[in-house]
């Protein structure tokens, strides 16, 4: 594609990494299921510009990496087999025994588990902080040996948005590497590297693949020194992404902008409707003006995506069972970002130690919704029927 900088974003995402001429005329790159790639000569094993070992990637991985660079405005991309692998890689790349690490209380549960269990085994001291912490209190947590901080915006399950405009300057002042899980913003409604973060992580399993049929993760940055640290950890851990999953991810990049925008608008419409229902105690969607972090959301995000939570007043088991009984269009399943709508009760898995609203019980019944590509009116009707059963 000539002069890509002059093209619109949707066009650039559609073409990034694609080369039909190099693919024998095929629109999409070939899938090479290969551990061994033969050289023409023995000397060629060591004197080629690209590794001849399949774990290091083939054309389909190159196409995906090029697309992710466009998606997140990144200079460097490292692929991982799944989102947790990407989060773990990002965290472990910048700390060693004796270091201190900061983690938001609203991080994805397995991310928190890796930090508090595995990093601890590495000899790293981990401090959990309130996702709504202010700059002064955040600065007070930083020690001489604090090396990195991990954010997630909006927060997993509870959808807080950090005071990023205030906290990032503190990170830079103290040379603390800032990492953020941007799976919700996915590069479409938020680009953290443009905003000032050092490292951006995505679970490609979600919006990038977009069809609930593959796994993948990515760690992205712009700085060469940070890239070397990530590359060393990824190489030492032997991390890679299967060619089939890489194919699904690069395919998903071609439609991600249109899917996320459609799901985001449907999600916001449903969130606005839920906010008016008497059975609903609170709707946790940062695009709503009533959300406590709405101003932070407006400063960073260009629009919504299709994932949010709400809280019911009721907590007794019988009422909860009546609510879920008869749900028709929402599947009960983990993960999100696919074309289908999903619903999960969050109380059984929610772990918070620093967030005032959530660290004690009695907050109601927390339910997360993944809004798919069904008609929003049909999804509202399904939710209305569930609320009417209470």
Secondary structure by P-SEA (a helix, b strand, c coil): ccccccccaaaaaacccccccccccccbbbbbbccbbbbcccccccccccccccccccaaaaaaaaaaaaaacccbbbbcccaaaaaaaaaaccccccbbbbbbccccaaaaaaaaccccccbbbbbbbcccccaaaaaaaccccccbbbbbcccccccccccccccaaaaaaabbbbbbbcccccccccccccccccbbbbcccccccccccccccccccccaaaaaaaaaaaaaacccccaaaaaaaaaaaacaaaaaaaaaaaaaaaaaaaaaccccccccccccccccaaaaaaacccccccccccccccccaaaaaaaacccccccccccccccbbbbbbcccccccccccccccccccbbbbbbcccccaaaaaaaaaaaaaac
